[in-house]
Amino acid sequence: MKKSRKIRSWVTGTIFLIAVLVQGAISLPAQSPLLLNVRHDHGWGSCSGTVTLDDQGVRYETTHTKDARNWTYEEVQQFQVEDGQRLKVITYEDRKWRLGADKVFEFTWTDGEPTPLEVYDFLRARTRRPIAAGLRIADLGEVRYEFPVKHLGVLKGRQGRLLFTERWVVLQSDEKGGNRTWRYEDLESVSSSGLYDLTLTTHEQQKFHYASRRVYQFQLKESLPPDRYDTLWRFVNGKKGVDLFGASETPSRGR
């Protein structure tokens, strides 16, 4: 009988504890949506409206009903958040007369809040898709590797510094449009073809090559010896969750 009473007491206490935890979880408020008063730029002209970001997805409301949209996060290929309060939503919709190119919605919000970093953090917590972040993050944490670089572009390059921290890979530049921030899971690979070369291949969409990976090429202003490159390669892949313990060979140039 005593054993039976102990069992009943344990079961009752366990049920009570579960009920308290469930009630607490239910009572936790969801994060408030972010509301952006925006201008939506077209190929010709623009319209205005409101972009709402919430736990389900992204909604654009406008009196220009042809452009109104309601996307779940699964319906968005990629977000791009930039300094200057710009947000791009790359969708799976086809552009008419563009041979199946994906349709991009470009928004600029006109209020001072939220900040681009707040928009980035909100999206980062809700999507595993790549986020192209043209941002300069202030709180980087510990910097493990730092390189003075020139980021090579199609028409011109940008001077800056490439940082590998515990949480981010960051390109810092004082030139317009030069800042970039990546999560490690947004990187496909890091590679090098020489002492003064470093390449990041990302999961971002290439602007002129649909469904491909975007490549960032850097000229290094200081040499990157093979042993230091190997250490960097292992650090980046470790952050990506790649199992390197079984590797019998060190990475070679060009990987």
Stockholm file with secondary structure:
# STOCKHOLM 1.0

chainA/1-255         MKKSRKIRSWVTGTIFLIAVLVQGAISLPAQSPLLLNVRHDHGWGSCSGTVTLDDQGVRYETTHTKDARNWTYEEVQQFQVEDGQRLKVITYEDRKWRLGADKVFEFTWTDGEPTPLEVYDFLRARTRRPIAAGLRIADLGEVRYEFPVKHLGVLKGRQGRLLFTERWVVLQSDEKGGNRTWRYEDLESVSSSGLYDLTLTTHEQQKFHYASRRVYQFQLKESLPPDRYDTLWRFVNGKKGVDLFGASETPSRGR
#=GR chainA/1-255 SS CHHHHHHHHHHHHHHHHHHHHHHHHHHSCCCCCEEEEEEEECSSSEEEEEEEECSSEEEEEESSGGGCEEEEGGGEEEEEEETTTEEEEEEEEECTTTTTCEEEEEEEECSSCSCHHHHHHHHHTTCCSCEEEECCCSCCCCEEEEEEEEECCSSCCEEEEEEEESSEEEEECSSTTCCEEEEGGGEEEEECSSTTEEEEEEEEEETTEEEEEEEEEEEESSCCCHHHHHHHHHHHHHHTTCCCTTCCSCCCTTC
#=GC SS_cons         CHHHHHHHHHHHHHHHHHHHHHHHHHHSCCCCCEEEEEEEECSSSEEEEEEEECSSEEEEEESSGGGCEEEEGGGEEEEEEETTTEEEEEEEEECTTTTTCEEEEEEEECSSCSCHHHHHHHHHTTCCSCEEEECCCSCCCCEEEEEEEEECCSSCCEEEEEEEESSEEEEECSSTTCCEEEEGGGEEEEECSSTTEEEEEEEEEETTEEEEEEEEEEEESSCCCHHHHHHHHHHHHHHTTCCCTTCCSCCCTTC
//
